[in-house]
Every structure is written in C-alpha cells, then in structure tokens.
Amino acid sequence: MSNIIEKVLVDSECIHDAKYNNVTKRLTLFYKSGVVYDYERVPSFYWHGLFNASSKGKFINSHIIGQWEYNKVG
C-alpha cells in the first residue's frame, strides 16, 4: 500500500466506503445516507486494520468513531 490515497469498499449497513490519505493521515468515511466524515491524524496502523478487517463496520465502530478528531464534510 504505497499510494498516497487508498480506498476500500466497506459494505456495512451504514457505511459505503472509506479512503485514506497517507500524507495527511486523513481517513474519510462515506455513509450510505450521503454524509461524509473526515477523521484527522489517524495513524496508518488503523487504516491497515480497517483494510484487513473481516468486519469493517465493527472495526470502524471500535477503533475509529469517537477516537479521532473529525469534521462533517458532506
């Protein structure tokens, strides 16, 4: 995973997909409702965890939401 921006299909009940910027450490979650959130300064360790998780929705709920500073952008 050496691209600056990487994307993964999440396929959970609420979240459609996610992307990660390796330079800014910004994780963006795209919800099926159309809402988009940017999570700031997320270490790449968590992106790799999300990328490899068998249940991406559970991973997001356990390790992303409520753990990092975020902005609603869409």
ABEGO torsion letter per residue (X at the ends): XABABBBBBAGBAABABBBBBAAAGBBBBBBAAGBBBBBBGBBAAAAAAAAABABAAAAAAAAABGABBBBBAX
